[in-house]
Amino acid sequence: MTVPPRPRTPDDLPALVAALRAVHAQSGYPSVWPDDPAAFVLGRGEAWVAEHAGLAAGQVMLAPLPEPRPAWAAQLDLPGEILEVKRLFVSPDAQGRGLARALLSHALRESRARGAFSVLQVNETSLPAIRLYEREGWRFLARAQAAWTDPDGSHPWVRVYAQPAP
């Protein structure tokens, strides 16, 4: 049975950085290893963790869209708050246990409880993540170039998804 996600605490940071390092080695996420991985994990937003074997093994974050808003955000035409699901990762040794699904569902519930609308971006080469989002009902919105860069300095193409219909 999966333990429900809980708010991230400062004590989770070492385990989350280790999980991110393992994810990066396995899948290349994030595409460029950050100079300060702890700052990357902390990001800007509210975060929750999923535990495996008593340690934080994965994370999800909700954050407001940056200003100025990306061009694809205009397609939403929503008057309310838009929150972005970010920094969703699960350590390879904890994958296959439903943790990513639990984290994603938790972020969506939190966003809806606040009356906000959720979106997410995923590198179009991240096929396992895309399959998860589509299985969970997230709706393809747009294809766009990311604000971040790959190791070669190029801006990768991402798929932008809107939250599932209620």
C-alpha positions in Angstrom: 0.0 0.0 0.0 1.3 3.5 -0.9 1.7 6.0 1.9 -0.2 9.2 1.0 2.0 12.1 0.0 2.9 14.5 2.7 4.3 18.1 2.8 8.1 18.2 2.2 10.2 19.1 5.2 13.8 20.3 5.4 14.8 16.8 6.6 13.7 15.3 3.3 16.2 17.3 1.2 19.2 14.9 1.4 17.1 11.9 0.3 15.4 14.0 -2.4 18.7 15.2 -3.8 19.9 11.5 -3.8 16.7 10.5 -5.6 17.1 13.2 -8.2 20.7 12.2 -8.8 19.6 8.6 -9.4 16.8 9.8 -11.7 19.2 11.9 -13.7 21.5 9.0 -14.1 18.6 6.8 -15.3 16.6 9.1 -17.5 18.5 12.4 -17.9 16.0 14.5 -15.9 16.8 17.2 -15.3 18.4 17.6 -18.7 21.3 19.7 -17.3 22.5 18.7 -13.8 22.0 21.8 -11.6 25.0 23.5 -10.0 23.0 23.5 -6.8 20.8 20.4 -6.8 19.2 21.2 -3.4 18.0 24.6 -4.8 16.6 22.8 -7.8 14.7 20.4 -5.6 13.5 23.3 -3.4 12.4 25.3 -6.4 9.7 27.9 -5.9 6.4 26.5 -4.9 4.8 24.1 -2.4 6.0 20.5 -2.5 4.9 17.1 -1.3 6.9 13.9 -1.0 6.2 10.2 -1.4 8.0 7.8 0.9 9.5 4.4 0.2 11.3 2.4 2.8 10.9 5.2 5.3 12.6 7.9 3.1 11.4 10.6 0.8 11.7 8.8 -2.6 9.9 11.3 -4.8 8.5 14.8 -5.0 5.9 16.9 -6.8 5.6 20.7 -6.7 2.9 23.2 -7.5 4.0 26.7 -8.5 2.4 29.7 -10.1 3.2 30.2 -13.8 6.1 32.6 -14.3 5.6 36.1 -15.5 5.5 36.9 -18.3 3.4 33.9 -18.9 4.4 31.5 -21.7 2.7 32.0 -25.0 0.9 28.6 -24.7 -0.8 29.9 -21.6 -2.9 32.3 -23.7 -4.6 29.2 -25.1 -6.1 28.4 -21.8 -8.1 31.7 -21.6 -8.9 31.1 -17.9 -9.7 34.0 -15.5 -8.4 32.2 -12.4 -5.1 31.1 -11.0 -3.0 28.7 -13.1 -0.6 26.4 -11.2 2.1 24.4 -12.8 2.9 20.8 -11.7 6.7 20.7 -11.5 9.6 18.8 -10.2 7.8 15.4 -10.3 10.3 12.6 -9.9 10.6 9.3 -8.2 13.8 7.5 -7.3 14.4 4.5 -9.7 14.4 2.0 -6.8 10.9 3.2 -5.8 9.4 3.3 -9.3 6.6 0.9 -10.3 4.9 1.3 -6.9 2.4 4.0 -7.8 4.3 6.9 -6.2 4.3 9.1 -9.2 0.6 8.6 -9.8 0.0 9.3 -6.1 2.1 12.5 -6.2 0.4 13.7 -9.4 -3.1 13.0 -8.0 -2.2 14.8 -4.8 -1.0 17.9 -6.7 -4.2 18.0 -8.7 -6.4 17.7 -5.6 -4.4 20.5 -3.9 -4.8 22.7 -7.0 -8.5 22.1 -7.3 -9.0 22.7 -3.6 -7.6 26.2 -4.1 -9.8 26.8 -7.1 -6.8 26.8 -9.5 -6.3 25.2 -12.8 -3.3 22.9 -13.3 -0.9 22.5 -16.2 2.4 20.7 -16.7 5.2 20.6 -19.2 7.1 17.5 -20.1 10.1 17.0 -22.5 8.6 15.3 -25.5 11.3 12.6 -25.3 10.1 11.6 -21.8 7.8 8.9 -23.0 7.2 7.1 -19.7 6.1 10.4 -18.1 3.9 11.2 -21.1 2.2 7.8 -20.8 1.6 8.4 -17.1 0.0 11.8 -17.7 -2.2 10.6 -20.6 -3.3 7.5 -18.6 -4.3 9.8 -15.8 -6.4 11.9 -18.1 -4.2 15.0 -18.6 -5.1 16.7 -21.9 -2.6 17.7 -24.5 -2.7 21.4 -24.9 0.3 22.5 -27.0 3.8 21.8 -28.2 6.3 24.5 -27.2 10.0 25.2 -26.7 11.0 25.0 -23.1 12.4 28.0 -21.2 15.3 25.7 -20.0 18.1 24.4 -22.1 19.6 21.0 -22.9 23.3 20.4 -22.5 24.0 21.6 -26.0 22.3 24.9 -25.2 19.2 24.3 -27.3 15.7 24.7 -25.9 14.0 21.3 -26.1 10.4 20.8 -27.3 7.9 20.1 -24.6 4.4 18.9 -24.5 2.1 21.0 -22.4 -0.8 19.3 -20.7 -3.9 20.7 -19.0 -5.5 19.0 -16.0 -8.1 16.2 -16.5 -11.7 17.2 -16.8 -13.5 17.1 -13.4 
